[in-house]
Amino acid sequence: LSIICLRVAVLLTLASSATALALASGGFLAWDITQFRRDAVQDIDAQATIVADNSAAPLAFRDVRAATETLAVMRLRPRVSAACLYDAQGQPFASFLRTPQKRCPALEQAQAGIGWSRYTVVGNVMLTGDRVGTLYIERDLTDLYDRLRAAGIAAAALLLVAVGAALL
């Protein structure tokens, strides 16, 4: 009877320790994803501000080549799938599209926000206080889910190792 009580006590201790480890890992994982998402948003917002500032003159002077070159800097951001400039009337003016299948949305349909699979920025392009156009940038969030998957696997592996070590 004492061996059975001892085993039950060990299993209860193991269960509470595993629960604590799982909750702590989940908390760290949630914090990491929240920080990563915040950093990605801040990065794209900063990039959008720079691109909008550099796009004002090409829009004002109707220089499509210069506007396209300005948007081409987005090729250095591998998660940016599209960057589009619209003139003051909302007509497409210049674009950077990562893949041939990607298209710039109609300006009326372009909405800023963060969703499950992408983050989009829509902002005015200003020149001396006047709006000369609109900038749209779309960033995919697949790296966020890759990070979540890797961290989840690592947490599960750590939990299995801890449980295995406790049972020895």
Secondary structure as UniProt FT lines:
FT   HELIX           2..60
FT   TURN            61..62
FT   HELIX           64..71
FT   HELIX           72..76
FT   TURN            78..79
FT   STRAND          80..87
FT   TURN            88..89
FT   STRAND          92..97
FT   TURN            100..101
FT   HELIX           107..109
FT   STRAND          113..114
FT   STRAND          118..127
FT   TURN            128..129
FT   STRAND          130..140
FT   HELIX           142..167
//
